[in-house]
Amino acid sequence: MPATPHILVVDDDARLRALLTRYLASEGFLVTAAGSAAEARAHLRMMHPDLLVLDVMMPTEDGLELTRSLRADGADPPILLLTARGAPEDRIAGFEAGADDYLAKPFEPRELALRIHAMLRRAAPTPSAAAPLRLGALSFDAARAELAGPAGPVHLTSSERALLCALADNAGQTLSREALAESLGMDDSSERAIDVQITRLRRKLEPDPREPRFLHTVRGRGYMLMPGH
């Protein structure tokens, strides 16, 4: 985790934006605030925050659209979405867009800080002496939490890195959705979101995600990573 993590808060509600900025600063974070997706993009052209907190319901370009766009551009900092809509389908939509976590309003500021700390820990590589895993033309170095192929590094979000590390640490073994949710710091109600994360990860690992060679579904039990050439 960075010595002083830099958080970009994006929310069109000026009062909430100011409250979040003050609270997160009091928790020891360096905080930059933006009132719109356009303002956030202007900041991102000049800096590289360690984590983004995005409000979903913003005019012109909402948090989901901004998340999709950032991921499409290869940006990989952890993203936490804030929204007044906390139904399961809304959470799934957030994960499908590329978010790493999702917090429904109203929320306790302390919970927000704890989630941010957990996301930053997951984003930090875990030292490992294991040799890189071969996944066809790709190679995953768990020590650096880096996936690379013939064309160079493959961008992974922090959740994708944490998920792949958990699977790589248990290569050849089945991990339940519950265990994978725990490895990502999610609660049990987020197990469905694991399926979304797996789908995203397969698009980056598999030559044909519809016919997985490396990341297998074990029906009724969970998922298993099987390295190979």
Z-matrix of the N, CA and C atoms (Angstrom, degrees):
N
C 1 1.466
C 2 1.525 1 109.32
N 3 1.351 2 118.91 1 136.31
C 4 1.458 3 120.50 2 179.38
C 5 1.520 4 111.47 3 -58.30
N 6 1.374 5 118.01 4 150.85
C 7 1.464 6 121.60 5 -178.84
C 8 1.526 7 110.51 6 -57.69
N 9 1.320 8 117.59 7 -46.08
C 10 1.466 9 122.12 8 175.48
C 11 1.519 10 107.63 9 -128.33
N 12 1.337 11 117.45 10 91.53
C 13 1.465 12 119.98 11 -176.82
C 14 1.525 13 111.55 12 -60.78
N 15 1.333 14 114.67 13 139.20
C 16 1.461 15 122.06 14 -179.73
C 17 1.529 16 108.67 15 -102.45
N 18 1.326 17 116.40 16 119.19
C 19 1.460 18 122.65 17 -177.09
C 20 1.528 19 109.57 18 -109.95
N 21 1.328 20 116.57 19 132.20
C 22 1.468 21 121.66 20 172.21
C 23 1.522 22 108.02 21 -103.04
N 24 1.336 23 116.62 22 117.10
C 25 1.471 24 123.17 23 179.03
C 26 1.519 25 108.23 24 -102.03
N 27 1.335 26 116.34 25 125.63
C 28 1.466 27 121.14 26 -178.49
C 29 1.530 28 108.64 27 -123.64
N 30 1.327 29 116.38 28 112.29
C 31 1.468 30 121.19 29 -178.60
C 32 1.519 31 108.08 30 -155.94
N 33 1.329 32 117.24 31 133.64
C 34 1.461 33 120.21 32 -178.47
C 35 1.524 34 112.88 33 -80.22
N 36 1.341 35 117.81 34 -9.91
C 37 1.459 36 122.65 35 177.45
C 38 1.532 37 107.82 36 -84.11
N 39 1.333 38 116.45 37 106.10
C 40 1.463 39 120.82 38 -173.69
C 41 1.524 40 112.19 39 -60.45
N 42 1.335 41 116.27 40 -38.51
C 43 1.471 42 119.47 41 -179.12
C 44 1.522 43 111.16 42 -65.86
N 45 1.332 44 116.82 43 -48.28
C 46 1.459 45 120.00 44 -179.60
C 47 1.526 46 110.59 45 -65.73
N 48 1.328 47 115.86 46 -38.70
C 49 1.462 48 120.30 47 179.42
C 50 1.529 49 110.58 48 -60.01
N 51 1.324 50 116.24 49 -43.02
C 52 1.463 51 120.51 50 179.76
C 53 1.529 52 110.83 51 -67.45
N 54 1.341 53 116.57 52 -40.43
C 55 1.462 54 120.36 53 179.52
C 56 1.531 55 110.78 54 -63.64
N 57 1.334 56 116.37 55 -44.73
C 58 1.458 57 120.18 56 179.82
C 59 1.522 58 110.93 57 -64.22
N 60 1.324 59 116.00 58 -41.42
C 61 1.463 60 119.86 59 -179.80
C 62 1.521 61 110.84 60 -60.91
N 63 1.333 62 116.24 61 -46.76
C 64 1.468 63 119.84 62 -179.42
C 65 1.526 64 111.08 63 -65.06
N 66 1.327 65 116.38 64 -44.31
C 67 1.467 66 119.12 65 -176.61
C 68 1.522 67 111.09 66 -65.64
N 69 1.324 68 117.71 67 -48.07
C 70 1.463 69 120.17 68 -178.40
C 71 1.525 70 111.58 69 -65.38
N 72 1.326 71 116.93 70 -34.11
C 73 1.471 72 119.94 71 175.53
C 74 1.527 73 109.77 72 -64.49
N 75 1.350 74 116.65 73 -38.64
C 76 1.467 75 119.70 74 178.65
C 77 1.518 76 111.93 75 -67.65
N 78 1.341 77 116.86 76 -20.53
C 79 1.460 78 121.89 77 178.19
C 80 1.532 79 112.00 78 -88.31
N 81 1.324 80 116.08 79 2.86
C 82 1.457 81 119.49 80 175.06
C 83 1.517 82 115.39 81 97.85
N 84 1.332 83 117.47 82 8.02
C 85 1.458 84 120.55 83 178.77
C 86 1.525 85 110.31 84 -90.74
N 87 1.317 86 115.82 85 150.84
C 88 1.455 87 121.84 86 166.75
C 89 1.523 88 106.33 87 -87.44
N 90 1.329 89 117.61 88 123.57
C 91 1.460 90 120.89 89 -170.96
C 92 1.526 91 110.90 90 -121.58
N 93 1.339 92 115.19 91 132.29
C 94 1.461 93 122.68 92 169.19
C 95 1.518 94 107.15 93 -117.75
N 96 1.324 95 117.98 94 137.40
C 97 1.461 96 122.07 95 -176.52
C 98 1.517 97 110.96 96 -116.64
N 99 1.348 98 115.01 97 147.17
C 100 1.462 99 121.83 98 176.89
C 101 1.525 100 108.37 99 -138.31
N 102 1.332 101 116.38 100 145.83
C 103 1.448 102 120.65 101 -177.36
C 104 1.513 103 114.42 102 -98.22
N 105 1.330 104 117.07 103 0.03
C 106 1.458 105 120.54 104 -178.98
C 107 1.518 106 108.97 105 -160.39
N 108 1.337 107 115.36 106 167.26
C 109 1.464 108 119.89 107 176.85
C 110 1.533 109 110.24 108 -64.12
N 111 1.330 110 116.78 109 -38.13
C 112 1.465 111 119.94 110 179.98
C 113 1.525 112 111.04 111 -62.86
N 114 1.332 113 116.18 112 -42.57
C 115 1.468 114 119.98 113 178.25
C 116 1.529 115 110.16 114 -65.84
N 117 1.331 116 115.96 115 -38.24
C 118 1.473 117 119.97 116 178.07
C 119 1.528 118 110.25 117 -61.29
N 120 1.329 119 116.62 118 -42.57
C 121 1.472 120 120.02 119 179.55
C 122 1.525 121 111.01 120 -62.20
N 123 1.322 122 116.28 121 -37.56
C 124 1.468 123 119.74 122 179.03
C 125 1.531 124 110.06 123 -62.97
N 126 1.341 125 116.18 124 -41.97
C 127 1.466 126 119.90 125 177.19
C 128 1.526 127 110.73 126 -63.92
N 129 1.324 128 116.80 127 -42.66
C 130 1.462 129 121.41 128 -175.24
C 131 1.524 130 112.43 129 -67.51
N 132 1.311 131 116.88 130 -21.46
C 133 1.463 132 119.24 131 175.67
C 134 1.525 133 111.36 132 -72.84
N 135 1.343 134 116.32 133 -18.38
C 136 1.467 135 119.87 134 -175.42
C 137 1.524 136 113.15 135 -112.86
N 138 1.344 137 117.65 136 -10.81
C 139 1.460 138 118.89 137 -176.09
C 140 1.518 139 109.54 138 -149.23
N 141 1.326 140 114.48 139 168.66
C 142 1.463 141 121.09 140 -179.93
C 143 1.531 142 108.76 141 -129.66
N 144 1.334 143 117.18 142 86.38
C 145 1.471 144 119.58 143 -178.09
C 146 1.524 145 111.35 144 -65.63
N 147 1.333 146 114.63 145 156.96
C 148 1.466 147 120.26 146 178.93
C 149 1.515 148 111.86 147 -80.44
N 150 1.343 149 117.33 148 -20.10
C 151 1.469 150 121.09 149 -178.71
C 152 1.520 151 109.14 150 -161.87
N 153 1.338 152 116.05 151 147.21
C 154 1.465 153 121.59 152 177.44
C 155 1.521 154 109.67 153 -115.78
N 156 1.336 155 116.32 154 136.28
C 157 1.460 156 123.00 155 170.83
C 158 1.522 157 106.41 156 -112.69
N 159 1.335 158 116.77 157 112.75
C 160 1.464 159 121.50 158 -173.92
C 161 1.521 160 111.39 159 -116.91
N 162 1.325 161 116.07 160 131.47
C 163 1.463 162 120.63 161 170.37
C 164 1.523 163 108.48 162 -76.71
N 165 1.327 164 116.96 163 137.54
C 166 1.465 165 119.83 164 -179.30
C 167 1.519 166 111.25 165 -75.67
N 168 1.331 167 117.18 166 -46.56
C 169 1.464 168 120.68 167 -172.68
C 170 1.525 169 111.00 168 -87.68
N 171 1.334 170 115.43 169 83.98
C 172 1.462 171 121.09 170 175.36
C 173 1.521 172 109.03 171 -123.81
N 174 1.332 173 117.62 172 147.95
C 175 1.463 174 119.67 173 179.22
C 176 1.522 175 112.04 174 -71.32
N 177 1.314 176 115.77 175 162.92
C 178 1.470 177 124.91 176 178.14
C 179 1.519 178 111.58 177 68.29
N 180 1.324 179 117.79 178 -71.19
C 181 1.466 180 121.90 179 176.85
C 182 1.527 181 107.64 180 -129.09
N 183 1.328 182 116.41 181 114.57
C 184 1.462 183 118.44 182 -176.11
C 185 1.529 184 111.30 183 -84.26
N 186 1.332 185 115.01 184 178.72
C 187 1.454 186 120.44 185 -176.02
C 188 1.514 187 113.81 186 -63.82
N 189 1.336 188 117.19 187 -35.09
C 190 1.463 189 120.24 188 178.11
C 191 1.522 190 111.16 189 -66.20
N 192 1.331 191 115.84 190 -43.79
C 193 1.468 192 120.03 191 179.66
C 194 1.527 193 110.98 192 -64.75
N 195 1.327 194 116.40 193 -40.62
C 196 1.459 195 120.05 194 179.20
C 197 1.531 196 109.95 195 -65.36
N 198 1.332 197 116.58 196 -41.39
C 199 1.470 198 120.03 197 178.89
C 200 1.526 199 110.87 198 -61.22
N 201 1.339 200 116.41 199 -47.59
C 202 1.476 201 119.74 200 179.42
C 203 1.522 202 111.11 201 -58.69
N 204 1.321 203 115.70 202 -43.33
C 205 1.463 204 120.65 203 -177.58
C 206 1.527 205 110.97 204 -65.04
N 207 1.325 206 116.72 205 -43.93
C 208 1.467 207 120.22 206 -179.88
C 209 1.521 208 110.90 207 -63.43
N 210 1.333 209 116.89 208 -42.27
C 211 1.464 210 119.71 209 179.34
C 212 1.528 211 110.74 210 -67.06
N 213 1.319 212 116.91 211 -37.94
C 214 1.466 213 120.18 212 178.61
C 215 1.522 214 110.91 213 -64.43
N 216 1.330 215 116.76 214 -29.95
C 217 1.466 216 121.28 215 179.01
C 218 1.527 217 112.38 216 -83.42
N 219 1.340 218 116.35 217 -1.85
C 220 1.460 219 119.96 218 178.30
C 221 1.513 220 115.05 219 91.95
N 222 1.343 221 118.10 220 3.98
C 223 1.462 222 120.70 221 178.53
C 224 1.528 223 109.06 222 -70.06
N 225 1.343 224 117.20 223 132.71
C 226 1.449 225 119.05 224 -174.21
C 227 1.527 226 116.17 225 -123.89
N 228 1.347 227 121.68 226 14.00
C 229 1.467 228 118.36 227 176.70
C 230 1.526 229 110.39 228 -66.27
N 231 1.327 230 117.94 229 151.10
C 232 1.471 231 120.06 230 176.72
C 233 1.523 232 110.93 231 -57.47
N 234 1.329 233 116.07 232 141.97
C 235 1.470 234 121.99 233 179.42
C 236 1.520 235 109.13 234 -125.71
N 237 1.332 236 115.74 235 125.52
C 238 1.463 237 122.90 236 174.90
C 239 1.518 238 108.19 237 -110.54
N 240 1.325 239 116.99 238 122.95
C 241 1.460 240 121.64 239 179.69
C 242 1.525 241 110.53 240 -94.95
N 243 1.333 242 115.80 241 138.70
C 244 1.462 243 122.83 242 174.43
C 245 1.513 244 108.53 243 -113.20
N 246 1.328 245 117.23 244 135.29
C 247 1.459 246 118.93 245 179.97
C 248 1.512 247 111.31 246 -157.87
N 249 1.330 248 115.44 247 154.14
C 250 1.458 249 120.64 248 174.76
C 251 1.519 250 111.20 249 -80.50
N 252 1.327 251 116.50 250 -9.91
C 253 1.468 252 120.61 251 -179.32
C 254 1.532 253 108.87 252 -102.19
N 255 1.330 254 115.44 253 112.29
C 256 1.457 255 119.16 254 -174.70
C 257 1.509 256 114.32 255 -114.24
N 258 1.342 257 118.01 256 17.51
C 259 1.463 258 120.63 257 179.65
C 260 1.529 259 109.52 258 -67.36
N 261 1.345 260 117.26 259 153.80
C 262 1.470 261 119.86 260 -178.92
C 263 1.519 262 113.41 261 -53.64
N 264 1.337 263 117.60 262 -39.86
C 265 1.461 264 119.33 263 -178.20
C 266 1.537 265 111.41 264 -66.36
N 267 1.353 266 116.56 265 -30.12
C 268 1.461 267 120.01 266 177.31
C 269 1.525 268 110.37 267 -70.98
N 270 1.340 269 116.29 268 -39.03
C 271 1.463 270 120.11 269 176.91
C 272 1.528 271 110.06 270 -63.22
N 273 1.326 272 116.28 271 -43.80
C 274 1.464 273 120.16 272 179.96
C 275 1.524 274 110.39 273 -61.88
N 276 1.334 275 116.64 274 -41.85
C 277 1.469 276 120.25 275 178.83
C 278 1.524 277 110.60 276 -59.97
N 279 1.332 278 116.77 277 -37.66
C 280 1.454 279 120.39 278 178.30
C 281 1.521 280 112.16 279 -64.70
N 282 1.330 281 116.39 280 -43.84
C 283 1.463 282 119.89 281 179.11
C 284 1.529 283 110.66 282 -68.21
N 285 1.325 284 116.90 283 -36.67
C 286 1.467 285 119.68 284 177.98
C 287 1.525 286 110.87 285 -63.78
N 288 1.317 287 116.57 286 -32.96
C 289 1.470 288 120.37 287 179.61
C 290 1.524 289 111.80 288 -71.13
N 291 1.345 290 116.53 289 -19.09
C 292 1.459 291 119.69 290 179.62
C 293 1.512 292 114.35 291 116.89
N 294 1.350 293 117.11 292 7.93
C 295 1.463 294 119.86 293 178.68
C 296 1.528 295 110.30 294 -72.74
N 297 1.329 296 115.42 295 157.14
C 298 1.458 297 121.50 296 179.03
C 299 1.521 298 112.17 297 -99.88
N 300 1.328 299 117.48 298 -24.21
C 301 1.462 300 121.02 299 177.85
C 302 1.517 301 107.93 300 -155.63
N 303 1.340 302 115.39 301 167.60
C 304 1.454 303 122.15 302 -169.99
C 305 1.514 304 107.50 303 -147.95
N 306 1.321 305 118.08 304 124.61
C 307 1.459 306 121.96 305 -178.53
C 308 1.519 307 109.28 306 -127.14
N 309 1.344 308 115.62 307 123.62
C 310 1.462 309 120.71 308 -177.01
C 311 1.532 310 110.53 309 -86.12
N 312 1.321 311 115.83 310 140.28
C 313 1.459 312 121.89 311 174.32
C 314 1.531 313 109.20 312 -82.55
N 315 1.332 314 118.65 313 148.20
C 316 1.478 315 126.66 314 -6.92
C 317 1.526 316 110.20 315 -76.16
N 318 1.320 317 115.83 316 154.12
C 319 1.457 318 120.08 317 -179.44
C 320 1.525 319 108.79 318 -138.72
N 321 1.315 320 115.14 319 159.71
C 322 1.459 321 120.68 320 175.69
C 323 1.528 322 108.70 321 -81.04
N 324 1.312 323 118.67 322 129.89
C 325 1.471 324 119.95 323 179.11
C 326 1.522 325 112.66 324 -53.42
N 327 1.330 326 117.33 325 -35.44
C 328 1.465 327 119.80 326 -179.94
C 329 1.525 328 111.01 327 -62.91
N 330 1.342 329 116.40 328 -36.92
C 331 1.462 330 118.24 329 178.24
C 332 1.522 331 110.42 330 -65.09
N 333 1.322 332 117.11 331 -39.46
C 334 1.462 333 120.42 332 177.37
C 335 1.522 334 110.29 333 -59.11
N 336 1.328 335 117.03 334 -46.87
C 337 1.460 336 120.46 335 -179.60
C 338 1.522 337 111.52 336 -62.35
N 339 1.335 338 116.96 337 -41.56
C 340 1.461 339 120.54 338 179.94
C 341 1.525 340 111.24 339 -64.65
N 342 1.337 341 116.39 340 -39.90
C 343 1.467 342 119.84 341 178.27
C 344 1.527 343 110.91 342 -65.83
N 345 1.321 344 116.42 343 -39.85
C 346 1.468 345 119.78 344 178.15
C 347 1.520 346 110.44 345 -62.28
N 348 1.327 347 117.21 346 -45.91
C 349 1.459 348 120.45 347 178.34
C 350 1.530 349 110.58 348 -59.29
N 351 1.337 350 116.85 349 -42.97
C 352 1.464 351 120.38 350 -179.53
C 353 1.523 352 111.20 351 -64.40
N 354 1.345 353 117.16 352 -40.76
C 355 1.464 354 120.88 353 179.48
C 356 1.528 355 111.16 354 -65.61
N 357 1.323 356 117.29 355 -39.44
C 358 1.459 357 120.45 356 179.01
C 359 1.527 358 111.15 357 -67.59
N 360 1.329 359 116.84 358 -35.67
C 361 1.472 360 119.46 359 176.35
C 362 1.524 361 110.48 360 -65.27
N 363 1.338 362 116.30 361 -41.55
C 364 1.464 363 119.50 362 -179.87
C 365 1.521 364 111.16 363 -66.15
N 366 1.337 365 116.02 364 -31.08
C 367 1.466 366 119.76 365 -177.55
C 368 1.521 367 111.99 366 -74.85
N 369 1.342 368 116.98 367 -19.55
C 370 1.467 369 120.10 368 -178.43
C 371 1.520 370 109.80 369 -81.16
N 372 1.341 371 118.99 370 132.86
C 373 1.462 372 121.69 371 177.96
C 374 1.524 373 111.29 372 -59.87
N 375 1.310 374 116.94 373 143.79
C 376 1.456 375 122.90 374 176.78
C 377 1.522 376 109.15 375 -100.96
N 378 1.339 377 118.65 376 124.14
C 379 1.465 378 119.88 377 -179.61
C 380 1.525 379 111.48 378 -56.61
N 381 1.321 380 115.93 379 139.45
C 382 1.454 381 121.31 380 -179.94
C 383 1.518 382 108.78 381 -154.06
N 384 1.336 383 115.07 382 143.25
C 385 1.459 384 119.47 383 179.59
C 386 1.522 385 111.22 384 -95.65
N 387 1.327 386 116.49 385 -0.52
C 388 1.466 387 119.81 386 -176.32
C 389 1.524 388 110.58 387 -68.41
N 390 1.338 389 114.94 388 146.45
C 391 1.460 390 120.09 389 176.55
C 392 1.520 391 109.31 390 -70.11
N 393 1.334 392 118.02 391 152.67
C 394 1.469 393 120.16 392 177.13
C 395 1.523 394 111.54 393 -57.40
N 396 1.327 395 114.99 394 144.77
C 397 1.461 396 120.89 395 178.31
C 398 1.515 397 109.66 396 -88.75
N 399 1.325 398 116.42 397 137.82
C 400 1.461 399 121.50 398 174.61
C 401 1.520 400 108.86 399 -90.98
N 402 1.323 401 114.50 400 129.76
C 403 1.456 402 121.96 401 176.84
C 404 1.528 403 106.78 402 -129.06
N 405 1.328 404 115.83 403 75.11
C 406 1.451 405 120.28 404 -174.38
C 407 1.514 406 109.69 405 66.81
N 408 1.331 407 116.12 406 -123.79
C 409 1.467 408 121.10 407 179.90
C 410 1.522 409 112.19 408 -79.69
N 411 1.327 410 117.07 409 -5.43
C 412 1.459 411 121.60 410 -177.98
C 413 1.520 412 110.90 411 -101.04
N 414 1.329 413 114.90 412 159.94
C 415 1.454 414 122.03 413 176.12
C 416 1.517 415 108.34 414 -136.25
N 417 1.342 416 116.41 415 131.53
C 418 1.470 417 120.28 416 179.00
C 419 1.517 418 109.52 417 -112.43
N 420 1.333 419 115.88 418 118.00
C 421 1.457 420 123.14 419 177.98
C 422 1.525 421 107.61 420 -97.69
N 423 1.346 422 116.37 421 103.53
C 424 1.463 423 120.17 422 -176.63
C 425 1.519 424 111.56 423 -68.03
N 426 1.331 425 117.95 424 -28.93
C 427 1.462 426 120.69 425 179.60
C 428 1.527 427 110.97 426 -62.25
N 429 1.325 428 116.00 427 -35.86
C 430 1.468 429 120.91 428 179.23
C 431 1.522 430 112.07 429 -103.02
N 432 1.346 431 116.18 430 -6.66
C 433 1.463 432 121.69 431 -174.39
C 434 1.522 433 110.22 432 54.19
N 435 1.345 434 115.67 433 45.79
C 436 1.460 435 121.55 434 -177.09
C 437 1.521 436 110.77 435 -121.32
N 438 1.301 437 115.27 436 135.16
C 439 1.457 438 122.76 437 175.03
C 440 1.522 439 107.48 438 -109.04
N 441 1.337 440 116.29 439 130.38
C 442 1.464 441 119.68 440 -177.42
C 443 1.519 442 109.92 441 -137.96
N 444 1.325 443 115.41 442 152.78
C 445 1.451 444 122.54 443 178.05
C 446 1.515 445 110.15 444 -135.91
N 447 1.319 446 117.37 445 -171.62
C 448 1.465 447 121.15 446 -179.32
C 449 1.524 448 113.54 447 -56.71
N 450 1.330 449 116.90 448 -30.87
C 451 1.466 450 120.25 449 -177.99
C 452 1.526 451 112.70 450 -90.02
N 453 1.346 452 117.27 451 -0.24
C 454 1.459 453 120.05 452 179.80
C 455 1.515 454 111.95 453 117.12
N 456 1.340 455 117.19 454 -164.71
C 457 1.464 456 121.37 455 -177.28
C 458 1.534 457 112.12 456 -60.59
N 459 1.328 458 115.40 457 145.40
C 460 1.466 459 122.52 458 174.99
C 461 1.519 460 107.02 459 -106.03
N 462 1.326 461 116.90 460 124.35
C 463 1.459 462 120.87 461 -177.74
C 464 1.527 463 110.61 462 -66.80
N 465 1.335 464 115.15 463 130.82
C 466 1.459 465 122.21 464 174.04
C 467 1.516 466 108.53 465 -125.96
N 468 1.329 467 116.62 466 140.34
C 469 1.460 468 119.26 467 171.45
C 470 1.527 469 107.92 468 -74.21
N 471 1.335 470 116.85 469 168.60
C 472 1.468 471 119.49 470 -179.17
C 473 1.519 472 111.24 471 -62.79
N 474 1.336 473 117.32 472 -36.81
C 475 1.469 474 119.92 473 178.01
C 476 1.519 475 110.99 474 -67.98
N 477 1.329 476 116.99 475 -39.71
C 478 1.464 477 120.11 476 178.07
C 479 1.523 478 110.58 477 -64.58
N 480 1.335 479 116.94 478 -39.57
C 481 1.463 480 119.95 479 177.49
C 482 1.520 481 110.95 480 -63.60
N 483 1.356 482 116.19 481 -46.68
C 484 1.466 483 120.00 482 -179.10
C 485 1.522 484 110.89 483 -62.89
N 486 1.329 485 116.16 484 -40.32
C 487 1.464 486 120.53 485 179.86
C 488 1.526 487 110.45 486 -65.60
N 489 1.328 488 117.17 487 -45.06
C 490 1.457 489 120.60 488 -179.19
C 491 1.531 490 110.83 489 -67.01
N 492 1.324 491 117.94 490 -36.48
C 493 1.461 492 120.74 491 176.57
C 494 1.525 493 110.79 492 -62.59
N 495 1.336 494 116.84 493 -43.68
C 496 1.467 495 120.22 494 179.66
C 497 1.522 496 110.64 495 -62.84
N 498 1.329 497 116.82 496 -42.99
C 499 1.463 498 120.76 497 179.23
C 500 1.521 499 111.07 498 -67.66
N 501 1.357 500 116.62 499 -40.24
C 502 1.466 501 120.29 500 -179.75
C 503 1.517 502 111.73 501 -66.65
N 504 1.341 503 116.90 502 -37.25
C 505 1.466 504 120.69 503 178.43
C 506 1.524 505 111.63 504 -65.50
N 507 1.334 506 115.82 505 -20.10
C 508 1.459 507 120.78 506 -179.24
C 509 1.531 508 110.39 507 -123.96
N 510 1.338 509 115.98 508 35.12
C 511 1.468 510 120.72 509 -178.12
C 512 1.531 511 110.67 510 -54.36
N 513 1.342 512 114.72 511 133.92
C 514 1.454 513 120.17 512 -179.32
C 515 1.508 514 113.75 513 85.52
N 516 1.346 515 117.44 514 -1.98
C 517 1.458 516 122.06 515 178.87
C 518 1.523 517 109.64 516 -118.64
N 519 1.317 518 115.46 517 149.50
C 520 1.459 519 120.10 518 178.97
C 521 1.519 520 110.12 519 -84.18
N 522 1.329 521 116.34 520 130.53
C 523 1.460 522 122.03 521 174.14
C 524 1.521 523 108.70 522 -112.05
N 525 1.313 524 116.79 523 130.28
C 526 1.461 525 120.90 524 179.87
C 527 1.523 526 110.44 525 -71.14
N 528 1.321 527 115.94 526 161.96
C 529 1.461 528 119.91 527 175.46
C 530 1.515 529 110.39 528 -60.92
N 531 1.326 530 116.46 529 -37.22
C 532 1.462 531 120.30 530 179.02
C 533 1.523 532 110.92 531 -61.30
N 534 1.339 533 116.77 532 -44.88
C 535 1.466 534 120.19 533 179.73
C 536 1.520 535 111.09 534 -65.02
N 537 1.333 536 117.24 535 -39.87
C 538 1.459 537 120.25 536 179.34
C 539 1.524 538 111.16 537 -68.23
N 540 1.343 539 116.64 538 -38.54
C 541 1.464 540 119.92 539 176.84
C 542 1.525 541 109.96 540 -61.92
N 543 1.328 542 116.35 541 -39.46
C 544 1.469 543 120.21 542 178.81
C 545 1.526 544 110.93 543 -65.58
N 546 1.331 545 117.09 544 -37.57
C 547 1.469 546 120.14 545 179.88
C 548 1.523 547 111.62 546 -66.64
N 549 1.343 548 116.61 547 -23.69
C 550 1.463 549 121.06 548 178.35
C 551 1.522 550 112.17 549 -97.04
N 552 1.331 551 116.30 550 4.33
C 553 1.458 552 119.86 551 179.28
C 554 1.506 553 113.78 552 73.37
N 555 1.339 554 116.62 553 21.68
C 556 1.459 555 120.82 554 179.39
C 557 1.526 556 109.80 555 -94.07
N 558 1.341 557 116.45 556 158.77
C 559 1.453 558 119.13 557 175.18
C 560 1.527 559 109.56 558 -86.10
N 561 1.328 560 115.56 559 172.99
C 562 1.464 561 120.20 560 -175.46
C 563 1.519 562 112.61 561 -59.91
N 564 1.353 563 116.81 562 -29.70
C 565 1.460 564 119.52 563 -177.99
C 566 1.524 565 111.88 564 -69.74
N 567 1.336 566 116.77 565 -8.81
C 568 1.461 567 120.71 566 -178.65
C 569 1.522 568 112.74 567 -94.84
N 570 1.340 569 117.50 568 7.05
C 571 1.456 570 119.31 569 -176.40
C 572 1.522 571 111.81 570 -58.15
N 573 1.335 572 118.12 571 -35.50
C 574 1.470 573 120.23 572 178.10
C 575 1.519 574 110.56 573 -62.03
N 576 1.330 575 115.48 574 -32.17
C 577 1.462 576 118.99 575 -179.42
C 578 1.523 577 111.29 576 -66.63
N 579 1.330 578 117.56 577 -23.12
C 580 1.465 579 120.27 578 177.43
C 581 1.531 580 109.58 579 -61.37
N 582 1.332 581 117.00 580 -39.11
C 583 1.462 582 120.04 581 178.73
C 584 1.527 583 110.63 582 -59.28
N 585 1.334 584 116.21 583 -38.68
C 586 1.468 585 120.40 584 178.63
C 587 1.526 586 110.06 585 -65.97
N 588 1.341 587 116.37 586 -44.37
C 589 1.468 588 119.85 587 179.53
C 590 1.532 589 110.91 588 -63.28
N 591 1.328 590 116.68 589 -39.41
C 592 1.466 591 120.72 590 178.41
C 593 1.526 592 110.44 591 -62.58
N 594 1.326 593 116.56 592 -43.31
C 595 1.469 594 120.80 593 178.87
C 596 1.525 595 110.75 594 -59.89
N 597 1.330 596 116.85 595 -43.92
C 598 1.469 597 120.70 596 178.65
C 599 1.520 598 111.04 597 -64.16
N 600 1.338 599 115.82 598 -41.43
C 601 1.453 600 119.76 599 -178.25
C 602 1.526 601 111.29 600 -67.34
N 603 1.326 602 116.36 601 -38.01
C 604 1.473 603 119.77 602 178.54
C 605 1.525 604 111.84 603 -61.39
N 606 1.318 605 117.14 604 -35.10
C 607 1.468 606 119.59 605 179.64
C 608 1.525 607 111.20 606 -61.46
N 609 1.331 608 116.69 607 -25.22
C 610 1.458 609 120.96 608 -178.93
C 611 1.520 610 112.45 609 -95.68
N 612 1.341 611 117.20 610 -23.57
C 613 1.463 612 120.73 611 -176.74
C 614 1.518 613 114.11 612 -95.35
N 615 1.320 614 116.09 613 -36.56
C 616 1.456 615 120.42 614 -166.64
C 617 1.529 616 113.15 615 -98.11
N 618 1.337 617 117.75 616 138.37
C 619 1.468 618 119.97 617 171.41
C 620 1.528 619 111.23 618 -59.35
N 621 1.349 620 116.34 619 -38.71
C 622 1.458 621 122.58 620 175.80
C 623 1.524 622 107.79 621 -134.61
N 624 1.351 623 118.19 622 99.73
C 625 1.465 624 120.78 623 -176.92
C 626 1.529 625 113.35 624 -57.90
N 627 1.342 626 117.06 625 -22.05
C 628 1.472 627 119.12 626 179.69
C 629 1.522 628 111.61 627 -75.63
N 630 1.329 629 116.86 628 -19.59
C 631 1.469 630 122.26 629 178.34
C 632 1.529 631 108.16 630 -128.77
N 633 1.344 632 116.70 631 76.06
C 634 1.475 633 119.46 632 -173.61
C 635 1.523 634 112.96 633 -62.16
N 636 1.321 635 114.88 634 135.43
C 637 1.463 636 121.84 635 175.11
C 638 1.521 637 111.62 636 -100.31
N 639 1.335 638 116.59 637 -28.27
C 640 1.457 639 120.09 638 -172.03
C 641 1.530 640 113.55 639 -116.28
N 642 1.315 641 117.51 640 -40.31
C 643 1.464 642 121.54 641 -176.53
C 644 1.532 643 108.27 642 -106.69
N 645 1.325 644 114.73 643 98.75
C 646 1.463 645 120.80 644 -170.71
C 647 1.522 646 112.58 645 -99.66
N 648 1.319 647 115.63 646 145.69
C 649 1.463 648 122.31 647 169.70
C 650 1.522 649 108.38 648 -88.59
N 651 1.326 650 116.12 649 126.75
C 652 1.459 651 121.21 650 174.86
C 653 1.523 652 105.88 651 -103.71
N 654 1.308 653 115.57 652 103.29
C 655 1.463 654 121.16 653 -169.54
C 656 1.531 655 111.94 654 -52.83
N 657 1.328 656 114.25 655 127.96
C 658 1.454 657 120.71 656 177.59
C 659 1.511 658 115.08 657 77.99
N 660 1.342 659 117.07 658 -2.60
C 661 1.468 660 119.45 659 -175.96
C 662 1.519 661 113.68 660 -125.62
N 663 1.325 662 118.88 661 -39.23
C 664 1.450 663 120.21 662 -179.48
C 665 1.517 664 112.69 663 149.14
N 666 1.336 665 116.02 664 -135.12
C 667 1.462 666 121.16 665 -175.40
C 668 1.524 667 110.73 666 -134.11
N 669 1.347 668 115.78 667 154.77
C 670 1.454 669 121.10 668 -179.46
C 671 1.522 670 109.23 669 -143.59
N 672 1.346 671 115.58 670 135.63
C 673 1.458 672 121.79 671 175.82
C 674 1.524 673 109.38 672 -96.83
N 675 1.307 674 116.08 673 126.30
C 676 1.466 675 122.10 674 179.24
C 677 1.527 676 108.50 675 -121.32
N 678 1.344 677 117.34 676 98.58
C 679 1.469 678 120.00 677 179.23
C 680 1.530 679 110.19 678 -63.97
N 681 1.307 680 115.85 679 158.42
C 682 1.463 681 120.84 680 178.78
C 683 1.510 682 110.72 681 172.72
N 684 1.320 683 115.52 682 174.52
C 685 1.461 684 121.74 683 -178.97
C 686 1.528 685 110.15 684 -101.15
